[in-house]
Amino acid sequence: RGAADGPIMDVEDVWARGIRGEGQIASASDTGLSTGNLATLHQDYGQQGSATNPMRVLKGYALGRATWDDDQSIDGGHGTHTSGSIVGNGFRSGSTPSTNTFPTTSVTGTAPKAQFVFQSVMDSGGGLGGIPADLNTLFQQTYDDGARVHSNSWGADAAGQYSTDSENLDEFSWNRKDMVITFSAGNSGVDSTPADGVIDTDSIGAPATAKNCITVG
């Protein structure tokens, strides 16, 4: 959904069916989330003590640093953006979540009524050093908090390889069939061999090459 040009994912049709994330807990791992402090978090994720815009972030984990904020001085910002696409409710841009009013002029995520668990995997150098060696550990942490959706907009440019991360993702999904895990396909897709209007094969990064996740292009 865009603020100026209206929706881009037709999510309004889903909302019209009464599905806005109510009763669900989503989760994500990324750089960081806003201020990393529930008392001062961006209001699109809720406000502590508010009856009309209640705080929906249940927990934030700092896996790569001492804090889980989205520090832009070390290349943060990505996690707040992607999390907003998942559970941002557009409160600061004109929505009224308490009455399920989400104007097309508001910047609203896909599931604006869902609760959220966030894992910051950014390290002090701006890299993603907080990602556990075994992704079973990453997914299990939010699963234990009740999350059944786990979103990831990161990965290695593995040129179509099925990596250890891919294998661990498949293992977790096989053992926890009630958890949906999504990964971005990556930014390496090109149309060069030949230039025929079709993206070249083997451009998806790992662990988006796993069999038991939803890979989003």
PyRosetta script that sets phi, psi and omega in degrees:
from pyrosetta import init, pose_from_sequence

init()
pose = pose_from_sequence("RGAADGPIMDVEDVWARGIRGEGQIASASDTGLSTGNLATLHQDYGQQGSATNPMRVLKGYALGRATWDDDQSIDGGHGTHTSGSIVGNGFRSGSTPSTNTFPTTSVTGTAPKAQFVFQSVMDSGGGLGGIPADLNTLFQQTYDDGARVHSNSWGADAAGQYSTDSENLDEFSWNRKDMVITFSAGNSGVDSTPADGVIDTDSIGAPATAKNCITVG")
pose.set_psi(1, 135.8)
pose.set_omega(1, 177.6)
pose.set_phi(2, -114.7)
pose.set_psi(2, 150.7)
pose.set_omega(2, -176.5)
pose.set_phi(3, -70.3)
pose.set_psi(3, -35.1)
pose.set_omega(3, -173.4)
pose.set_phi(4, -95.4)
pose.set_psi(4, -34.8)
pose.set_omega(4, -171.6)
pose.set_phi(5, -111.4)
pose.set_psi(5, 16.4)
pose.set_omega(5, 174.4)
pose.set_phi(6, 80.8)
pose.set_psi(6, -168.4)
pose.set_omega(6, -174.0)
pose.set_phi(7, -69.0)
pose.set_psi(7, 149.9)
pose.set_omega(7, 177.9)
pose.set_phi(8, -122.4)
pose.set_psi(8, -3.6)
pose.set_omega(8, -177.7)
pose.set_phi(9, -124.5)
pose.set_psi(9, 8.5)
pose.set_omega(9, -179.4)
pose.set_phi(10, 54.8)
pose.set_psi(10, 31.9)
pose.set_omega(10, -177.8)
pose.set_phi(11, -70.0)
pose.set_psi(11, -18.6)
pose.set_omega(11, 178.9)
pose.set_phi(12, -60.0)
pose.set_psi(12, -33.1)
pose.set_omega(12, 178.7)
pose.set_phi(13, -64.7)
pose.set_psi(13, -35.5)
pose.set_omega(13, 177.2)
pose.set_phi(14, -70.1)
pose.set_psi(14, -45.3)
pose.set_omega(14, 178.7)
pose.set_phi(15, -58.9)
pose.set_psi(15, -38.6)
pose.set_omega(15, -178.4)
pose.set_phi(16, -62.5)
pose.set_psi(16, -19.9)
pose.set_omega(16, 177.5)
pose.set_phi(17, -91.3)
pose.set_psi(17, 9.1)
pose.set_omega(17, 177.5)
pose.set_phi(18, 81.0)
pose.set_psi(18, 21.8)
pose.set_omega(18, -178.9)
pose.set_phi(19, -115.6)
pose.set_psi(19, 100.4)
pose.set_omega(19, -180.0)
pose.set_phi(20, -126.3)
pose.set_psi(20, 14.7)
pose.set_omega(20, -178.5)
pose.set_phi(21, 97.6)
pose.set_psi(21, 3.4)
pose.set_omega(21, -179.6)
pose.set_phi(22, -56.8)
pose.set_psi(22, 133.8)
pose.set_omega(22, 176.1)
pose.set_phi(23, 76.8)
pose.set_psi(23, 5.3)
pose.set_omega(23, -178.0)
pose.set_phi(24, -112.2)
pose.set_psi(24, 153.2)
pose.set_omega(24, 174.3)
pose.set_phi(25, -120.8)
pose.set_psi(25, 117.4)
pose.set_omega(25, 175.8)
pose.set_phi(26, -99.9)
pose.set_psi(26, 163.6)
pose.set_omega(26, 177.1)
pose.set_phi(27, -147.9)
pose.set_psi(27, 161.7)
pose.set_omega(27, 179.6)
pose.set_phi(28, -155.5)
pose.set_psi(28, 152.5)
pose.set_omega(28, 170.2)
pose.set_phi(29, -120.3)
pose.set_psi(29, 134.0)
pose.set_omega(29, -175.8)
pose.set_phi(30, -167.1)
pose.set_psi(30, -162.6)
pose.set_omega(30, -174.7)
pose.set_phi(31, -62.7)
pose.set_psi(31, -54.5)
pose.set_omega(31, -179.1)
pose.set_phi(32, -176.2)
pose.set_psi(32, 179.2)
pose.set_omega(32, -178.6)
pose.set_phi(33, -133.5)
pose.set_psi(33, 109.5)
pose.set_omega(33, 173.7)
pose.set_phi(34, 48.8)
pose.set_psi(34, -128.4)
pose.set_omega(34, -177.0)
pose.set_phi(35, -83.9)
pose.set_psi(35, -11.2)
pose.set_omega(35, -176.9)
pose.set_phi(36, 69.8)
pose.set_psi(36, 19.8)
pose.set_omega(36, -178.1)
pose.set_phi(37, -138.2)
pose.set_psi(37, 118.4)
pose.set_omega(37, -175.8)
pose.set_phi(38, -59.2)
pose.set_psi(38, -26.7)
pose.set_omega(38, -178.6)
pose.set_phi(39, -73.6)
pose.set_psi(39, -24.2)
pose.set_omega(39, -175.7)
pose.set_phi(40, -125.3)
pose.set_psi(40, 12.8)
pose.set_omega(40, -176.9)
pose.set_phi(41, -61.9)
pose.set_psi(41, 152.5)
pose.set_omega(41, 177.5)
pose.set_phi(42, -52.0)
pose.set_psi(42, 136.0)
pose.set_omega(42, -171.9)
pose.set_phi(43, -67.8)
pose.set_psi(43, -13.4)
pose.set_omega(43, 176.2)
pose.set_phi(44, -69.7)
pose.set_psi(44, -10.6)
pose.set_omega(44, 175.1)
pose.set_phi(45, -101.9)
pose.set_psi(45, 2.9)
pose.set_omega(45, 179.8)
pose.set_phi(46, 109.9)
pose.set_psi(46, 171.2)
pose.set_omega(46, -179.5)
pose.set_phi(47, -134.6)
pose.set_psi(47, 132.1)
pose.set_omega(47, 177.7)
pose.set_phi(48, -61.5)
pose.set_psi(48, 132.6)
pose.set_omega(48, 177.7)
pose.set_phi(49, 81.3)
pose.set_psi(49, 1.4)
pose.set_omega(49, -179.3)
pose.set_phi(50, -92.4)
pose.set_psi(50, 133.0)
pose.set_omega(50, 177.4)
pose.set_phi(51, -83.8)
pose.set_psi(51, -29.4)
pose.set_omega(51, -177.0)
pose.set_phi(52, -93.5)
pose.set_psi(52, -19.2)
pose.set_omega(52, 177.8)
pose.set_phi(53, -140.2)
pose.set_psi(53, 65.5)
pose.set_omega(53, -173.6)
pose.set_phi(54, -66.1)
pose.set_psi(54, 149.5)
pose.set_omega(54, 177.2)
pose.set_phi(55, -61.9)
pose.set_psi(55, 126.8)
pose.set_omega(55, -178.1)
pose.set_phi(56, -108.5)
pose.set_psi(56, -7.9)
pose.set_omega(56, 175.7)
pose.set_phi(57, -81.3)
pose.set_psi(57, 114.9)
pose.set_omega(57, -177.4)
pose.set_phi(58, -80.3)
pose.set_psi(58, -35.5)
pose.set_omega(58, -175.1)
pose.set_phi(59, -162.7)
pose.set_psi(59, 147.1)
pose.set_omega(59, 173.1)
pose.set_phi(60, -125.8)
pose.set_psi(60, 134.2)
pose.set_omega(60, -179.2)
pose.set_phi(61, -111.8)
pose.set_psi(61, 136.6)
pose.set_omega(61, 174.5)
pose.set_phi(62, -104.5)
pose.set_psi(62, 101.3)
pose.set_omega(62, -175.7)
pose.set_phi(63, -98.7)
pose.set_psi(63, -15.9)
pose.set_omega(63, -177.7)
pose.set_phi(64, -118.9)
pose.set_psi(64, -14.6)
pose.set_omega(64, -179.1)
pose.set_phi(65, -142.8)
pose.set_psi(65, -174.2)
pose.set_omega(65, 178.5)
pose.set_phi(66, -78.8)
pose.set_psi(66, -18.8)
pose.set_omega(66, -177.4)
pose.set_phi(67, -127.1)
pose.set_psi(67, 162.4)
pose.set_omega(67, 179.2)
pose.set_phi(68, -113.2)
pose.set_psi(68, 22.5)
pose.set_omega(68, 176.5)
pose.set_phi(69, -73.5)
pose.set_psi(69, 166.7)
pose.set_omega(69, -177.2)
pose.set_phi(70, -102.5)
pose.set_psi(70, 64.5)
pose.set_omega(70, -173.0)
pose.set_phi(71, -60.8)
pose.set_psi(71, 108.7)
pose.set_omega(71, -177.7)
pose.set_phi(72, -75.3)
pose.set_psi(72, -12.9)
pose.set_omega(72, 178.0)
pose.set_phi(73, -72.4)
pose.set_psi(73, -15.2)
pose.set_omega(73, 176.6)
pose.set_phi(74, -123.0)
pose.set_psi(74, 38.4)
pose.set_omega(74, 175.2)
pose.set_phi(75, 75.4)
pose.set_psi(75, 22.6)
pose.set_omega(75, 173.1)
pose.set_phi(76, -77.9)
pose.set_psi(76, -179.7)
pose.set_omega(76, 179.9)
pose.set_phi(77, 120.3)
pose.set_psi(77, -30.2)
pose.set_omega(77, -176.7)
pose.set_phi(78, -66.3)
pose.set_psi(78, -40.6)
pose.set_omega(78, -176.5)
pose.set_phi(79, -65.9)
pose.set_psi(79, -38.1)
pose.set_omega(79, 178.1)
pose.set_phi(80, -65.8)
pose.set_psi(80, -39.9)
pose.set_omega(80, 178.8)
pose.set_phi(81, -62.7)
pose.set_psi(81, -52.3)
pose.set_omega(81, -176.9)
pose.set_phi(82, -67.3)
pose.set_psi(82, -36.8)
pose.set_omega(82, 179.1)
pose.set_phi(83, -65.5)
pose.set_psi(83, -36.0)
pose.set_omega(83, 176.1)
pose.set_phi(84, -63.4)
pose.set_psi(84, -35.0)
pose.set_omega(84, 177.4)
pose.set_phi(85, -67.1)
pose.set_psi(85, -24.7)
pose.set_omega(85, -179.4)
pose.set_phi(86, -87.6)
pose.set_psi(86, -57.1)
pose.set_omega(86, -171.0)
pose.set_phi(87, -126.9)
pose.set_psi(87, 4.7)
pose.set_omega(87, 177.7)
pose.set_phi(88, -60.6)
pose.set_psi(88, 137.3)
pose.set_omega(88, -175.3)
pose.set_phi(89, -105.6)
pose.set_psi(89, 5.1)
pose.set_omega(89, 175.3)
pose.set_phi(90, 70.5)
pose.set_psi(90, 16.9)
pose.set_omega(90, -176.6)
pose.set_phi(91, -57.5)
pose.set_psi(91, -41.7)
pose.set_omega(91, -176.8)
pose.set_phi(92, -76.7)
pose.set_psi(92, -10.2)
pose.set_omega(92, -179.1)
pose.set_phi(93, -117.2)
pose.set_psi(93, 21.6)
pose.set_omega(93, 169.2)
pose.set_phi(94, 110.1)
pose.set_psi(94, 2.2)
pose.set_omega(94, 177.4)
pose.set_phi(95, -82.1)
pose.set_psi(95, 159.7)
pose.set_omega(95, 174.8)
pose.set_phi(96, -125.4)
pose.set_psi(96, 86.0)
pose.set_omega(96, -173.7)
pose.set_phi(97, -57.9)
pose.set_psi(97, -33.4)
pose.set_omega(97, -176.3)
pose.set_phi(98, -63.8)
pose.set_psi(98, -23.3)
pose.set_omega(98, 177.6)
pose.set_phi(99, -112.8)
pose.set_psi(99, 13.6)
pose.set_omega(99, -179.1)
pose.set_phi(100, 55.8)
pose.set_psi(100, 40.1)
pose.set_omega(100, 178.5)
pose.set_phi(101, -104.9)
pose.set_psi(101, 107.9)
pose.set_omega(101, -177.8)
pose.set_phi(102, -126.0)
pose.set_psi(102, 86.7)
pose.set_omega(102, -177.8)
pose.set_phi(103, -60.9)
pose.set_psi(103, 153.6)
pose.set_omega(103, 178.5)
pose.set_phi(104, -66.5)
pose.set_psi(104, -14.2)
pose.set_omega(104, 177.3)
pose.set_phi(105, -85.7)
pose.set_psi(105, -6.9)
pose.set_omega(105, 178.9)
pose.set_phi(106, -89.4)
pose.set_psi(106, 157.1)
pose.set_omega(106, 177.5)
pose.set_phi(107, -99.4)
pose.set_psi(107, 96.0)
pose.set_omega(107, -171.5)
pose.set_phi(108, -122.3)
pose.set_psi(108, 139.6)
pose.set_omega(108, 179.1)
pose.set_phi(109, -79.9)
pose.set_psi(109, -179.0)
pose.set_omega(109, -174.9)
pose.set_phi(110, -69.2)
pose.set_psi(110, -39.8)
pose.set_omega(110, -176.5)
pose.set_phi(111, -123.9)
pose.set_psi(111, 74.4)
pose.set_omega(111, -171.7)
pose.set_phi(112, -72.8)
pose.set_psi(112, -4.8)
pose.set_omega(112, 178.8)
pose.set_phi(113, -111.1)
pose.set_psi(113, 0.6)
pose.set_omega(113, -178.6)
pose.set_phi(114, -77.7)
pose.set_psi(114, 154.2)
pose.set_omega(114, 170.4)
pose.set_phi(115, -86.0)
pose.set_psi(115, 171.4)
pose.set_omega(115, -167.2)
pose.set_phi(116, -149.2)
pose.set_psi(116, 141.9)
pose.set_omega(116, 171.0)
pose.set_phi(117, -125.1)
pose.set_psi(117, 131.1)
pose.set_omega(117, -174.8)
pose.set_phi(118, -121.7)
pose.set_psi(118, 139.9)
pose.set_omega(118, 175.3)
pose.set_phi(119, -118.8)
pose.set_psi(119, 116.4)
pose.set_omega(119, 174.8)
pose.set_phi(120, -85.9)
pose.set_psi(120, 119.7)
pose.set_omega(120, 179.9)
pose.set_phi(121, -109.9)
pose.set_psi(121, 7.2)
pose.set_omega(121, 177.4)
pose.set_phi(122, -76.3)
pose.set_psi(122, 135.7)
pose.set_omega(122, 177.5)
pose.set_phi(123, -94.8)
pose.set_psi(123, 179.2)
pose.set_omega(123, -174.8)
pose.set_phi(124, -67.2)
pose.set_psi(124, -14.3)
pose.set_omega(124, 178.3)
pose.set_phi(125, -96.8)
pose.set_psi(125, 2.6)
pose.set_omega(125, -179.8)
pose.set_phi(126, 89.6)
pose.set_psi(126, -0.4)
pose.set_omega(126, 176.5)
pose.set_phi(127, -88.1)
pose.set_psi(127, -177.6)
pose.set_omega(127, 179.7)
pose.set_phi(128, -104.7)
pose.set_psi(128, 47.8)
pose.set_omega(128, -177.5)
pose.set_phi(129, -70.7)
pose.set_psi(129, -8.7)
pose.set_omega(129, 179.6)
pose.set_phi(130, -84.7)
pose.set_psi(130, -1.6)
pose.set_omega(130, 178.1)
pose.set_phi(131, -70.8)
pose.set_psi(131, 123.1)
pose.set_omega(131, -179.2)
pose.set_phi(132, -61.8)
pose.set_psi(132, 152.8)
pose.set_omega(132, 178.5)
pose.set_phi(133, -62.5)
pose.set_psi(133, -31.9)
pose.set_omega(133, 178.2)
pose.set_phi(134, -113.8)
pose.set_psi(134, 113.7)
pose.set_omega(134, -176.3)
pose.set_phi(135, -66.4)
pose.set_psi(135, -16.4)
pose.set_omega(135, 172.4)
pose.set_phi(136, -55.0)
pose.set_psi(136, -37.5)
pose.set_omega(136, -179.8)
pose.set_phi(137, -66.2)
pose.set_psi(137, -41.5)
pose.set_omega(137, -179.9)
pose.set_phi(138, -62.2)
pose.set_psi(138, -50.7)
pose.set_omega(138, -175.6)
pose.set_phi(139, -70.7)
pose.set_psi(139, -35.7)
pose.set_omega(139, -177.4)
pose.set_phi(140, -64.5)
pose.set_psi(140, -32.4)
pose.set_omega(140, -177.4)
pose.set_phi(141, -60.4)
pose.set_psi(141, -48.1)
pose.set_omega(141, -179.3)
pose.set_phi(142, -79.8)
pose.set_psi(142, -27.8)
pose.set_omega(142, 175.0)
pose.set_phi(143, -59.4)
pose.set_psi(143, -41.2)
pose.set_omega(143, 178.9)
pose.set_phi(144, -65.5)
pose.set_psi(144, -22.3)
pose.set_omega(144, 177.3)
pose.set_phi(145, -87.8)
pose.set_psi(145, 2.0)
pose.set_omega(145, 177.5)
pose.set_phi(146, 99.7)
pose.set_psi(146, -1.6)
pose.set_omega(146, 179.7)
pose.set_phi(147, -71.2)
pose.set_psi(147, 141.1)
pose.set_omega(147, 177.6)
pose.set_phi(148, -126.2)
pose.set_psi(148, 7.7)
pose.set_omega(148, 171.3)
pose.set_phi(149, -132.0)
pose.set_psi(149, 132.4)
pose.set_omega(149, 179.4)
pose.set_phi(150, -131.4)
pose.set_psi(150, 117.1)
pose.set_omega(150, -175.6)
pose.set_phi(151, -106.0)
pose.set_psi(151, 139.1)
pose.set_omega(151, -177.3)
pose.set_phi(152, -141.0)
pose.set_psi(152, 117.5)
pose.set_omega(152, 177.9)
pose.set_phi(153, -110.0)
pose.set_psi(153, 56.7)
pose.set_omega(153, 179.1)
pose.set_phi(154, -152.5)
pose.set_psi(154, 170.7)
pose.set_omega(154, 178.0)
pose.set_phi(155, 162.4)
pose.set_psi(155, 171.1)
pose.set_omega(155, 179.7)
pose.set_phi(156, -96.5)
pose.set_psi(156, 143.9)
pose.set_omega(156, 175.5)
pose.set_phi(157, -76.7)
pose.set_psi(157, 77.8)
pose.set_omega(157, -172.9)
pose.set_phi(158, -94.2)
pose.set_psi(158, 10.5)
pose.set_omega(158, 175.6)
pose.set_phi(159, 50.2)
pose.set_psi(159, 50.0)
pose.set_omega(159, 175.8)
pose.set_phi(160, 80.6)
pose.set_psi(160, 5.3)
pose.set_omega(160, -177.8)
pose.set_phi(161, -72.9)
pose.set_psi(161, 147.2)
pose.set_omega(161, 172.6)
pose.set_phi(162, -95.3)
pose.set_psi(162, 100.5)
pose.set_omega(162, -170.7)
pose.set_phi(163, -92.8)
pose.set_psi(163, 178.4)
pose.set_omega(163, 175.1)
pose.set_phi(164, -61.0)
pose.set_psi(164, -38.1)
pose.set_omega(164, 176.6)
pose.set_phi(165, -61.3)
pose.set_psi(165, -40.5)
pose.set_omega(165, 178.0)
pose.set_phi(166, -62.0)
pose.set_psi(166, -43.2)
pose.set_omega(166, 180.0)
pose.set_phi(167, -64.3)
pose.set_psi(167, -42.8)
pose.set_omega(167, 179.9)
pose.set_phi(168, -66.0)
pose.set_psi(168, -37.4)
pose.set_omega(168, 176.0)
pose.set_phi(169, -61.5)
pose.set_psi(169, -46.5)
pose.set_omega(169, 179.6)
pose.set_phi(170, -61.5)
pose.set_psi(170, -38.3)
pose.set_omega(170, 179.0)
pose.set_phi(171, -63.1)
pose.set_psi(171, -45.7)
pose.set_omega(171, -179.1)
pose.set_phi(172, -63.4)
pose.set_psi(172, -46.5)
pose.set_omega(172, -178.8)
pose.set_phi(173, -62.9)
pose.set_psi(173, -35.4)
pose.set_omega(173, 178.8)
pose.set_phi(174, -66.7)
pose.set_psi(174, -38.0)
pose.set_omega(174, -178.3)
pose.set_phi(175, -85.7)
pose.set_psi(175, -17.1)
pose.set_omega(175, -179.8)
pose.set_phi(176, -130.6)
pose.set_psi(176, 73.3)
pose.set_omega(176, -172.3)
pose.set_phi(177, -69.5)
pose.set_psi(177, -7.9)
pose.set_omega(177, 177.5)
pose.set_phi(178, -93.3)
pose.set_psi(178, 6.7)
pose.set_omega(178, 177.8)
pose.set_phi(179, -108.2)
pose.set_psi(179, 125.6)
pose.set_omega(179, 175.3)
pose.set_phi(180, -97.9)
pose.set_psi(180, 123.8)
pose.set_omega(180, 179.5)
pose.set_phi(181, -114.5)
pose.set_psi(181, 128.4)
pose.set_omega(181, 178.0)
pose.set_phi(182, -116.4)
pose.set_psi(182, 146.5)
pose.set_omega(182, 175.7)
pose.set_phi(183, -136.3)
pose.set_psi(183, 148.2)
pose.set_omega(183, 174.5)
pose.set_phi(184, -77.5)
pose.set_psi(184, 145.4)
pose.set_omega(184, -179.1)
pose.set_phi(185, -69.5)
pose.set_psi(185, -20.8)
pose.set_omega(185, -179.9)
pose.set_phi(186, 107.2)
pose.set_psi(186, -178.6)
pose.set_omega(186, -175.5)
pose.set_phi(187, -116.2)
pose.set_psi(187, 22.2)
pose.set_omega(187, -173.7)
pose.set_phi(188, -102.2)
pose.set_psi(188, 3.5)
pose.set_omega(188, -179.4)
pose.set_phi(189, -67.3)
pose.set_psi(189, 128.7)
pose.set_omega(189, 178.6)
pose.set_phi(190, -137.2)
pose.set_psi(190, 158.3)
pose.set_omega(190, 175.8)
pose.set_phi(191, -120.4)
pose.set_psi(191, 88.2)
pose.set_omega(191, -173.9)
pose.set_phi(192, -133.2)
pose.set_psi(192, -21.4)
pose.set_omega(192, -172.8)
pose.set_phi(193, -132.6)
pose.set_psi(193, 86.2)
pose.set_omega(193, -10.8)
pose.set_phi(194, -84.7)
pose.set_psi(194, 171.5)
pose.set_omega(194, 177.0)
pose.set_phi(195, -80.0)
pose.set_psi(195, 87.7)
pose.set_omega(195, -171.8)
pose.set_phi(196, -125.4)
pose.set_psi(196, 15.0)
pose.set_omega(196, -179.8)
pose.set_phi(197, 84.4)
pose.set_psi(197, 3.6)
pose.set_omega(197, 179.6)
pose.set_phi(198, -121.3)
pose.set_psi(198, 130.9)
pose.set_omega(198, 179.4)
pose.set_phi(199, -62.9)
pose.set_psi(199, 136.7)
pose.set_omega(199, 179.3)
pose.set_phi(200, -60.6)
pose.set_psi(200, 150.2)
pose.set_omega(200, 178.5)
pose.set_phi(201, -71.3)
pose.set_psi(201, 166.7)
pose.set_omega(201, 177.3)
pose.set_phi(202, 58.5)
pose.set_psi(202, 42.4)
pose.set_omega(202, 178.1)
pose.set_phi(203, -110.8)
pose.set_psi(203, -6.0)
pose.set_omega(203, -178.6)
pose.set_phi(204, -79.1)
pose.set_psi(204, 133.5)
pose.set_omega(204, 179.8)
pose.set_phi(205, -82.5)
pose.set_psi(205, 162.9)
pose.set_omega(205, 176.5)
pose.set_phi(206, -93.3)
pose.set_psi(206, 146.1)
pose.set_omega(206, 6.9)
pose.set_phi(207, -92.0)
pose.set_psi(207, 20.9)
pose.set_omega(207, 176.1)
pose.set_phi(208, -64.9)
pose.set_psi(208, -10.6)
pose.set_omega(208, 176.5)
pose.set_phi(209, -79.9)
pose.set_psi(209, -1.6)
pose.set_omega(209, 179.8)
pose.set_phi(210, -63.8)
pose.set_psi(210, 159.7)
pose.set_omega(210, -177.5)
pose.set_phi(211, -87.5)
pose.set_psi(211, -26.9)
pose.set_omega(211, -170.1)
pose.set_phi(212, -108.8)
pose.set_psi(212, 26.3)
pose.set_omega(212, 174.6)
pose.set_phi(213, -123.0)
pose.set_psi(213, 169.7)
pose.set_omega(213, 171.7)
pose.set_phi(214, -98.1)
pose.set_psi(214, 116.2)
pose.set_omega(214, 179.8)
pose.set_phi(215, -97.2)
pose.set_psi(215, 125.1)
pose.set_omega(215, -173.4)
pose.set_phi(216, -106.0)
pose.set_psi(216, 124.2)
pose.set_omega(216, -179.9)
pose.set_phi(217, -89.6)
pose.dump_pdb("model.pdb")
